[in-house]
Amino acid sequence: MLNHSLLWTLAVILTIGVSGEQAYGLGEEKIGNQPLNEANYKPAWMPVINDEARVYFNWVNGNENFYFKGDVQQLNAALKKFAAFEEPGCEVVLLPGPDETGTFSGKNVISYTWRLQIFGGIAAHMLTLDQGDQVFPKGPTITVRVDRDFDLAKLEIPQGVTAIGPVDLSKRIADGMNKSKAKEVRGWGCGQLAAVDPGSADNLAILAEKLKDRDSWVVLNAIGAVSQFRKKAASQLPTLRDLAKSEDKNTKEAAQRAIETIEKAPEDAAAERERAAAIEKIQALLEQRNFAIAKDPKVYFKDRNAAAARLSEKERNRLRDVLTAELPGGLDVDTMYAVVVLGEIGNEETAKVLEALPMKYNVHGKINVCIDAALKQIRERAAQGDAPEKK
């Protein structure tokens, strides 16, 4: 698979001034696992950063990436240490693999299994821009590349750590790009979206729209991102040929390079099957994990609701039925948790059950407050036509 991570590294190296001209920023890199200086990082980060599995590190304008190559057991050990990070926005991202990155000179290509990204310094300015926190990582992130040799069944993501896959991450980035008024977010977001899944027809469609963006610099980024889709981007050749006629030198040359890349790219049916299989496995694992979190009364309200929101319609319906059937009686914290989640995913049938709870169980106080709030949510969704469909 082509180097996806390098696309973002190069994007951050290039910074945009008022004039729109490009300039090189500051960067540092190291191959191997020589321990990095503890004075530069928070103590809780060091066991993950200086893991013996590290094969490469780079730093560009505060955007730091640590690459590791190892088996599932080594990754599980790293994830346990990652769970000790206290920064908000920490995530584990599961994406299809394999993947590789490259050194700044392009002379070394480095394959890896997982990557820790700490998005700080100058680069973190992107998070302050319109929708920037939807497109770029808000907190430390471990991205795992799942290929055919990766035993996903043995992966252990610690409780309390948020995990997301290519489908939900692509949607989040695409939504942020489409809503953003900041050209930096729309432009560099193109590279972010392509890196998540350069085989997704939905992602390619979003980038195709950015080829028509009102800002020429965003178009330039979209051209490069579209070329990452290789042969799958053949549908965009007519648009690229039009852009190759542009009077703008940068746009013209970028379009010509993209056309050449797409036309010369070989068909790779085997790689596409592997990508699709990896995504299917990732989504199944996350669905199972989110269902368990959403159902667990020991998990905090916010985490349960977030997990429920990431479920498919089929699994939300199943969760709704399970929680409705298991509603206990009396003043019980389990009842409160169940009611709160049902407010997020319930329908008209759920509302009838909730309305009967105070009379059926004679519950009082905080549970009644939860019931009233849940009923309000369900009714508001019904009024807007957004209530989950009945099975």
Number of C-alpha atoms within 10 A of each C-alpha: 11 15 17 21 19 19 21 19 23 15 16 22 20 17 17 14 9 6 6 10 10 12 10 13 13 12 16 12 15 14 14 14 18 14 12 13 9 12 8 8 11 9 10 14 17 18 13 21 26 17 18 16 21 24 19 23 23 20 21 24 21 18 20 21 23 24 26 28 18 14 15 17 13 14 23 16 15 20 19 16 17 26 18 12 17 12 9 9 13 20 19 22 20 24 26 25 23 22 21 18 20 19 18 15 6 9 8 11 12 17 18 22 23 28 23 22 21 21 24 20 12 15 17 20 13 21 18 9 15 19 22 24 20 20 27 20 19 20 19 23 21 24 21 23 19 24 19 13 9 17 12 16 10 10 15 14 19 15 12 11 17 18 20 21 21 20 17 12 20 22 16 17 24 23 15 21 28 15 12 18 13 15 19 20 27 31 24 25 28 32 27 24 26 27 24 23 24 25 21 18 13 15 22 26 14 19 29 22 12 25 22 14 17 10 13 18 20 22 26 23 23 30 28 19 30 32 28 26 24 22 17 18 24 16 13 20 18 11 15 25 15 11 22 21 14 14 9 11 11 14 21 18 16 21 28 17 16 25 25 14 17 21 14 11 16 10 11 9 9 9 14 12 11 17 22 15 16 22 22 12 15 22 21 12 15 18 20 12 16 25 20 16 21 28 21 15 16 12 16 13 17 12 16 24 22 16 23 26 16 17 21 13 16 13 16 22 18 14 23 26 16 13 21 19 10 12 18 16 14 16 16 13 14 19 22 21 24 26 27 24 25 27 25 22 24 31 23 16 12 20 20 11 14 24 14 11 20 16 9 12 12 12 16 11 8 13 22 19 13 20 23 16 14 23 24 14 21 23 18 13 18 15 10 9 10 12 18 19 14 11 8
